[in-house]
Amino acid sequence: MRHPRTLVALMALAVLLALPAFAGKFYVELTSKILIMAVFAMSLDLLVGFTGLVSLGHAAFFGVASYVVALVSPASEAGSLWLTLPASVGASALLALVIGAFALRTRGIYFIMVTLAFAQMVYFVFHDTQLGGGSDGIYLYIKPQATIGDWSLINLDDPAQFYYTMLALVVAAYAFLRMLLVSRFGHALKGIRSNEQRMRAAGFNTYAYKLAAFTIAGALAGVAGYFAAVQFGFVNPEILSWHQSGNALLMVILGGMGNLAGAILGAFSFVLLQDFFSSLTKHWQLLLGGFVILAVALLPRGLIHTDEALRAWRERRQRG
Amino acid sequence: MDASIFLIQVLNSIQYGLLLFLVASGLTLIFGIMGVINLAHGSFYMLGAYAAFTLSGLTGSLFWAIALGVVLAVVFGYVLEWVFFSFLYRRDHLQQVLLTYGLILVFEELRSLVVGDDVHGVAVPAALSGSLPLGSTMTYPIYNLFISATCLLVAALLFLLLKGSRLGMMIRAGAANREMAQSLGVDIALIFRIVFALGVALAAFAGMVSAPASSVYPGMGNQVLIICFVVVVIGGIGSVTGALVAALLIGFTDTFGKVFLPDYAGMLTYLLMAVVLLWRPEGLFRPTTG
């Protein structure tokens, strides 16, 4: 078989397209949630997998967009998608620009810790102050409308329409990131990941490239955060917690770093696993922790490379 | 603000700073010497606090609980390094982050299974339960002074160990150049195990000794971990002196921040980090061992 992975991807896409036809509302909504997480994971993969920047604070950009849509939406009528989405994504992008400007002054292990610390700061802003309702959070009672004149383009209240919007979003994000990565900009990022000093010696302003990648990733995380708030209807500080950042990182590495399809696979695997484990026992985090350790130890290249890992294992056995 | 209130805040700052130092010193040593980022470090603090609760319940005395707890922590750290962390040295930072993140989840749930999720208090021993008068109207708990004193003592011992003992010399040699130290006959694997056990014991001790003064609750490890990261970033990775200075700096910023700007106190530590980053992205001090 020439391109098994493409075939699998197409089959998966077909199943996803047909999902609302055979699955109940619960599964459609769950899959919508997973698709939102997939966009979040892909945005982080741009940083971690392609630029080599391990950010442990990515949830800050996700959460800020959620808060902004809840805050700017009018209380008694639907906001406009055309206004609220750019506002949310703009806020995330701006925050990413500011945090990135500071954080990218550091490297390696410092960078990991600094991104975590800044995200924690953002968490405290929303948790301790009344800006977003403090630890109680705020509700988004009416979902935004996407209207042109009197004609409503999408009804986000309808689970199936919301679902297809999310599916389109994932495809669009994937296409956007793909285009970005094959461009000169994308190649520069990969060069930075592989050897930053060499890139600098070649005359690239690596700080600017990294900051641009950080901002784009933050903005994309904001898109995911926006729709997460729209779907759930409620935003609280936990959406910015470092557990959320840690989970995103898990999704990326679980699926396979440096691979957009891997990020999507990671999102599916993680959310489904989390659901599965929590249905088994109250202490599901133990299972999740154990699973994380096993997965990172045994499949360092991620699930998407399972076929390679299996092949390598089989070859090692044959060689004896 | 009058003199006695000011003095109270200063004492609180020092206490908080010293406790942070104990936990952060372990983190910075483990990272500086072994190159491993350990997200589970905060869990050792939490486990220490819960151990103090359990052991003082069993033995009836906080002193014995702490003594026993430190021994247990050293053994636990030694075994943990051997079984788990020694495999992390060759892995990249991202994998270390995730593996230790998984470890946090495991520790939290194990604690939940064994001891439960309740918030607990630990009784202050009778000998230390009084208060010292400060000025005409204020008093200060003796136990809090005890915490600061013990932390100061442990800090002094740590410096003495690192700078003035053969073991400390081997540790610093191993950190500066692992292969060279090994070829000169230093058993690096053993040194690493000792350093790790030391780090765990420091964090656990901090948790144990502060348990009577603050409550013992499930999320305490994660809270302290992130602040310790800030301590290490400000102080410089691998620098114990830097950890001390940074921890005290944060202790003062946070404590006085809570007094003057209560709504924003949580953010001040991070703002401090941002300022340091503008000025010295590698931290304030060079590594102790480099």
Interface residues (C-beta under 8 A of the other chain):
Chain A: V48 V54 L56 F102 A103 R105 T106 G108 I109 Y110 I112 M113 V114 L116 A117 F118 Q120 M121 F124 V125 H127 D128 T129 W242 G246 L249 L250 I253 M257 H283 Q285 L286 L288 G289 G290 F291 V292 I293 V296 A297 P300
Chain B: F31 I37 F87 R91 H93 L94 Q95 V97 L98 L99 Y101 G102 L103 I104 L105 V106 E108 E109 L110 S112 L113 N222 I226 F229 V230 V232 V233 I237 D263 Y264 A265 G266 M267 Y270 L271 M273 A274 L277 L278 P281 E282 G283
